[in-house]
Amino acid sequence: MNTSFPTRQPRKPTTRISTGVAGLDDILCGGLTAQRVYLVEGSPGTGKTTLGLQFLLDGAARGQTGLYITLSETADELDAVADSHGWDMSGIEVFELASDSALDPDAQQSVFLPSEVELGETTKNVMERVDFLKPLRIVFDSLSEMRLLAQNPLRYRRQILALKQFFSLRDCTVLLLDDKSNTPDQQLHSIAHGVISLEQIAQEFGKERRRVNVIKMRGTKFRGGYHDYILETGGLKIFPRLVAAEHTREFSARMSSTGSEGFDELLGGGLASGTNTLVVGPSGIGKTTVSVRCLLSALERGERASFYLFDEGLGTFFARCASLDMDLRAFVDSGQLAIHHIDPAELAPGEFAQMLRDAVELSDAKFIVIDSLNAYLQAMPGEHFLTLQMHELLSYLNQQGVTTVLVLGQHGLIGEVRTDVDLSYLSDTTVLLRFFESNGRLRRAVTVIKSRTSNHALTIHELKLGAGGIMIGEALIGFEGVLTGLPTYRGVTPMMGADPDGIN
């Protein structure tokens, strides 16, 4: 007895298609595998509909027919969403399964359970529409209604499997949207070729945070973990988590002047490209002034730079720099310097990392200042995550040959001071600023705690703010306890007097 079995059809060549969101394509290492069924899950308000529309619009731009099947939203509501983003929906077919015919009393019957008839009719209508239009991209919104019609997990799973088989035979790439009303729905996770999860996290103050996580993607590589995204006019903008190891670059290391001869001597020659310098001290000590002095020197060498200002208003910042004879407006007007005033309550950490990447890769910035890390910490969910984020950011900037200056404020003025978070071990160079009292007068001191690139001075010097930014005095020989704020004096080191043209 000969038994013949049907010959298995050869597998079709694998192709990749864009999701319509550049950041998500980056996370997926090239986009979605075509002719597969994917699950996009997220609570209401996370942007599932927006992502679905971007997916179809990308296909329309490539000449691919798109179909949006909706059980929960009307075509008018979808048009309103598209209008809010400035999109043209003319190239996308919208099929409403929830029409007013379902409310017709003559269409009601009582012989069978309503759910059995409605589920069968819904599936039949979907299949007929797909066969008529022959779309290459489909968005099915949403599975929650299908789940309610099925009423039990077995019927629901069988219907989803039937739809999956139907779509696969018609070369469709499908996004199934689900609002996670039955969380966690492992039935969908096991059936779908890939699962993309969108989350929205409410904050006690400030803007809500959104993040995306690719839970699974069969047969392709992707970047796991959480990635920040924002929902704005124009659609979803996703910021792939920065992995410094993926962004290596050759550059010529060099030592550059800070613009202050005394500060250069303290640092062992100046600031080295491809390194970061952490300026630490209490409020009012001159951390920003020191940073601007280094920045101005880079600008005068012709380098492009970016300054990220968290703490201070732009008007105050420009006025103070001008009063110290360090006017930056000409460099801003020419485009050589970009100053970004940032509200940490409105900033996603991944968004800030992308801003830095754009400055380096698109604007060719070679000098970056972040003032200050204290405010940036408020945008992070916790100290531990700040440390991990800064490690990747600084590693990335160093590998790009960027000279980075970071400002970190401390609590307290004289005597004991405290720091919100210790990032000194991440820095290549650490500059410590302190107030101290001498002869009934408040003075400033500066010293270099460490430098990985040069043989820096180990002495403590007086620091004065004035015309040109900063002035470094002689080593405070004979003083003991300067860094505690209450020194004793057993030497003859002269203090720098008041400069009539400067600020002491």
N, C-alpha and C positions, 0 to 999 in steps of 0.2 A: 504494500500500500504506500503510495507516494503522497506525501503531504507537502504542499507548496505554501510558502508564506510570502506575503507581499514584500517586494523589494523596497528597502528604505531609500528615500530620496536623498541625494547628496546635499550636504549643508551649503547654504548660500554664502557667498563671500561676506565677511564682516566689514561693515562700514561704520564710520562715526559721524554723528550730526551734532550741530550746535544746539544748546538749550535756549539760545537767545540772550543769555546772561554771561558776559565774558568771565566774571569771577567764578561762576559755577563751572564753566568749561575748564578753567584752570584747575579747580579742585578735582574734577573728574579726569584730568590729564588728557583732555582732547574732546570731551563731550560725551554724549550717550551713544551706546551701540544701537544702530538702527533696527527697526522691525522687532522691537521688544516692548514689553509692558512694564511700566514703572509706577511706583506708588509715591505720591507727594503728600505727606501728612503734616498737619499742623492745626492748632486751635484757630478759631475765627479771628481774623485780623493780622495773621502772620504773613499774608501776601500770596496765598496759593493761587487765587484767581489771577492775580497780576503775573505770576510766573507762568501760568498756563497761557495767558494771552501773549506774553513775550515769546514763548516757544512757538506758537502758531504764527505770529508776525514774522519771526525769523524764517520760518518755512515759506511764507508768502513772498518774502523778499527774494527767495531762491527759486520761485516759480512752483512751489509745492502746494498742493491743495490742502487746506486745513479745515477741520470740523470741531466745533465746540458744542458738546452735548451737555445740556444743563437740566438738572432736575430741581435745583434749588434757587436759581436766579433767572430772572426774565431776560430776554434779549435787550430790552430797554435798559435794564440795570447794567448789563455788560457794556452797552454802548456808552453809558455814563462813566463807567470806569475807564474805558478807552479814551474818552474825551478829556478826562481829568489828567491824563498823561500825554495828551496831544497825539494820539494814535489814530490811524485810519483803519477801520474794521471792514472796509469794502472787500478785501481779499479773503475774508474768513467767513465761512458758513456757520451760523448759529442754529442749533436744533433744540427747541424747547419741548421736553417731554411732559412737563407739568403745564398743560394747556387748560383753557376754561371748559373743554369738553368733558373733563373729569367731573365737573360740577353739574352736568346735565342729568336731571332725574330719570329721563328715559334710558340713559346708559347704565343705570344701576340694575343689578340683578341679585338674586338671593339663593340660587341653586348651589353655587360653589362659594367657598370662602373668598372674600374680596381680595385678600393678599395673594392667593394663588393665581387669580385671573390677572391682577394688576402687574405682578412680577413677570408673568409670561408675556403680557402685552408690551411691557416696557422693553424687555429683551428683544422681542420681535421687531419693535419699532426702531431700535438702535441698529439692528442688523440690516433692516431694509434701507435705512438712510445711508449706511456705510456702503452697501452694495450699489446704491444709486450714484453717490458722489465719488466713490473710490478715492478717498483722501489718503495722503501719506502720513499726515500728522493728525492726531486726535487728542482732545482733552475731554475727560469724562468727569463732570462735576455735579454731584459728589456721590460717593459710595454710601454715605449715611442713609440716604433714602432707599437705596438698594437693600441695605441691611435691615431696615424697618419692614420693607415689603416681604423679605424672605422669612422673617420672624424666628427662624431657628438656624444655628450655625451650619448645619449640614446642607440645607437648601441654598444658603448664601454662598458657601464655598463652591458648590456645584455650578451655580450661576456665574461666578467669577471665573472659574476654570473654563466654562463654555465660552465666555466672552474672550478670554485670553487665546483660546484655540482659534476662535473665529478671526480675531485680529491678526494672528500670526500667519494665517493662510492668505491674508490680503495685503501683506507687506506694510502694515501700519505700525508706526511708532506711537505709543499711547501713554499719556500721563493720566493716571487715576488719582483724583483728588479726594482726600478724606480728612474730616475735621476732628478726628480722634475722639469722637463721642463714645467710643467703646474701647478706651485705652487700657492695656495695650492689645492691639488686634494682631496676634501672631498669625492668624489665618492669611491676612494680606501679605505680611512680611515673607511668608514661605512661598507664596504664589508668585509675587512680583519678581522681575529680573533684577530690579534695584529699588532701594528705598531711600528717599530724601526727606529728612525731617526738618521742619521749620519751627522755631520756638520764639516766643515773645515773653520777656521777663520784665515785670513792672518794678520800677525803682521807687524808694521812699521819697526821693526828690529828683527832679530832672527827667530827661527823656528816657522812654522805655528802651531796653536793649533787645535786639533781635539777633539770633544766631542760627546757622544751618549746620546740620550734621548728616553726612552721608553714612547711613547705617550699613548698607551693603550694596555691592555692585558686582554682579557675577562676571567673571572672565576678564575684568579690566582692573588696572591699578587706579587707585584714587587716594586723596589725602584725607585720612580719617580725622576725628576730633571735631571740635567746634570752630566755626569761622563766623565772624561778625558780618552783619549786613544791615543796610538801611533801606527803608521803603520811602521813596521820594518821587516827585514829579519826573516821569521818564522811566519809572519801573524800579525793580530791585537792583541794588548795587551791592555786590558781595565782595568782601575783602578776604581773600585766602590768607590763612595764617602764615606768617612769615617764617620760613625755614632758611636760616642763613647759609647752610651748607649747599643750597641750590643756587647760590648767587656769588660764586667766586669770580674774581677779576684781577688781571695783572695791572700793577701800577708801580711807579717809581717812587720809592720812599725818600722823603727829604725833610730837613729841619727848617722851619720858617720862624721868623721873628714875631713876637707878640706886639711889637711897636714900642716896648719899654725895655731899655737896655738892662736895667736892674732886674726886671722880671725874667728876662732871657737868661741872665746869669743864675738866678735861683733855679730855673728849670733845667739848667745844663745845656743851654743853647737855643731854647725856644720850644715850639710845638711841632711834633712829628706828624706827617701825613699818615693816615691809616691808624690813628690812635684817638682815644677819647680822654678828656681831662675833666675831672669832677672838682668843682669849686664849692667848698663847704663853709658855712658860717652862719651866724645869727642874722636876724633882720636888720637892715640898715648898714651893714658892715661894708658893702661895696661889691657884692658878688656880681650883680648885673653890670656894674661899671667895668670890672675886670674882664668880663666876657665880651663887652662891647669893644673894649680896647683891642682885644685879640681879633675880633671880627673886623674892625676897621682896618687893621693891618693887612688882613687877607684881601679885603676889597681894594685897597690901594695897590696890591700886587696884581690885580686884575681877575681874581677868582670870583666865581659866582657863589652866592651864599643864601641860606634860609635861616630865619630867626622865628622860633615858635614861642610866643609870649602868652603865658597862662595867667600871670598874677597882676600885671600892671596895665592900665589903660594906654592906648596908643598915644593920645595927646600928652599925657604925663611922661611917657617914655621918650618921645621925640624932644620935648622941652628939656628934660634932664640931660639928655645926651648933648643937646646944643649948648647948654650952660657949661658943660665940661669941655667945650671945643671939640666935640665929636659928632658933628652933624651928619646924619645918615640919609636925609631926604633926597639928596642928589642921586645917591646910589639906588634908592627905591624908585625914583622917577625914571631912571635909565633902564630899570629892569634887572640890574645886576644883583640887587638884594630884594628878596621877598620876605616880608614880615607878615606872619599869620597870628592874628589875635584869636585865641581859642578859649571857648567856654567849656570847662571840663564836665559840667552837668549835661551838656548836649553832645558829648563826644564818645563814640565807641572806640575801645582800644585798637581794634583792627583797622578802623578808619584812620587813626593817627599813624599807624605803621604804614598804611598805603600812602599817606601824605608824604612821609619821608622817602618812600620808594619813588614816588613821582618826582620829588625834588631832585633826587640823585639821577634817575634814569631818563627823565624827560627834560629837566632844566639844567642838568649837568652841574649841580651844586657841589662844591668842594669843601665848604665850611658850613657847619650847622651848629646852632645854639638852641638848647632847650631850657627855658627859664619859666617855671622851675619844675622839678620832679615832684615836689610836694603837692602841687595842684594836679599834676598828671596822676598821682596816686589816687585822687578822689574819683577818677574815671575808671579805676580798676576795681574788680570785685574783691580784692584782698591783697595783702602785702606779698604773699607767696607768688601770686600770679604776676605782680609787678616785676618781681625779680626774674621770673622766667621770660617775660616779655622784653625786659631791658637787655637780658643776655642775648636774645636773638637780634634785637635792634642794633645793639652795639657791635655784635659780631658782623652783622651785615654791613654796617657803615664802615667798619675797619677794613673789611675785605674789598670795599669799593674805593679805598684810598681817601676817604673823607676825614677831615679833621673835625672832631666833635667836641663841643664844650657843654657840660651839663651843670646846672645850678641846683644845689640842694640846701634848703634852709634848715636851720636848727632852732629849737625853742630855748629861750633864755638869752640874756645879754651879757651880764658879767657873772663870772663864777661858773657853776655847773650848767652845761647846756645839753640838750637831748635832741635826738634825731628820730623822725618818724620811721625811717627804714634805712638800714645800712647797705649802701651799694658800693662802698669803697673797694671791695674786693673785685668788682666788675670793671673798675676804672683802670686805665693804664697809668694815669698820673692823677694824684690827689693834692689839691691846693687847699690849705686850711687857713681861714681868716678868723681873727679873734679881736675883741675889744680888750683893752687893759687900761688901768689907771696909773698916771704918773704926774707927780707935782700938781695934784688937784685938777688934772685935765684928762678927758677921755680920749684915748688914742687907739689906733688900729695896728694890728700885727699880722704878718703873713709869713707862711713857711710852706715848703713842699714836703709832704709826708712821704710820698713814694713816686717813683718814675721807672717804668719798665724799659724805657728806650734810651735813657741818658744817665750820666753820673751827676745827679742833682745836688745842690747845696743842702746842707743839713742845718744851716743857721736860721735864726728867726730875725726878721727885719721889720722895721716900722713901715706901714703903708699909709700913704696920703692920697686923697682924692683931690684933683685940681685940674687945671688947664691941660688938655691932652689926655685926660683920663686918670692915670695912676702914676705915682712916684714912689720909688722904693728907697728907703733910707739905709743907713749902715746897720750892720748886724748888732743886735741888742746884747752886746758883751757886758757882763756885769749884772744883768737882770736874771733873776730866778723866779719861776712861777708865772711867766708872761701868759702862757696858755690857760692858766687858771683864772686870769683876769685880775688877780691881786698880787703883782710881783713885788719882790724886794730888790733893792738896787745897791750894788756894791762896786759899781764901775764908773766910767767917765764918758759913756756913749752919749753924744749930743742928740737931742730930739729935733725933729724938723719943725721949724716955726711956721706961723701962719703966712700963707702966700696971699698978698692983696689981690692977685688976679685969679685965685683959685678958691676952692672950697675945702676947708679943713675938717 
